[in-house]
Amino acid sequence: MKRRWITLTLSLCLFAATAAAEEDAAELHLAPWYGCTSPVVAPGRSYYLGFGVTNTGGETLDGAAFWGGSSYTLTGPDGDVQRCSGEAFLDAAEYVRDVEPGGSRTAVVDLAALFDFSPPGRYRLRWRSDYGSFDHYIESLSLPSYLLHRLRYDVTHNHWGLYLYGEDGLIHRESLAALAVEHAAEIAPELEALLDDEDQVFIEGSEEATIGAVYAHRVCDYAAIILAESFGFSIPKLRDIEPGVRDSGIAELRRRLSEERN
């Protein structure tokens, strides 16, 4: 098989890779999937990344041979290098299929299952195959910083588990919101600063997206819910469907936080 038949792409998208424009060049493509505008991870937290390939030739590409024959290395901020074999990659991949001529496939793995992202800092992931290689950079943050970054910059906020808050008022145990409540004492000042952030959060899905659109939650609403829960404040207005009513609930939260400090 000639080198010009394969163009590598790298994607955060779970289901599909983006076709590269040039047959002879390895070109980097990023598309978030429940992720952040800038890729971040915290030690012990999942980080899903897709390794995509577009077959521009006339023969079917053996997916297992291609991804299994590639090499994967992670260089940490201290210069230490971790290596992942093709066999380990295939064991962790969610989808590994053959690639028909003109088709695209993506093998998705949780990098946290293959590599250790401690200590915090900037990591370089290198994917190398017979057809070329390229690098992908990931920032590892402490858990409090990671939560704040995700709350502010997530492209989709489904993993926060708060799109149903107006329906049932619950914070689900496996959600990022529940984790933020656990660590609220460490990030309370930063959460309070986000009470001024009126950027709307986006919810992906069908029913979930409909509920999210109806409530039109903002970053400030999520920060308020987390703070109220962590301090044990009951503020029903934070669950209201109307942003204006939620704003009055946020004002009440501010007053109670000020009283708590005094």
Disulfide bonds with the S-S distance in Angstrom:
none
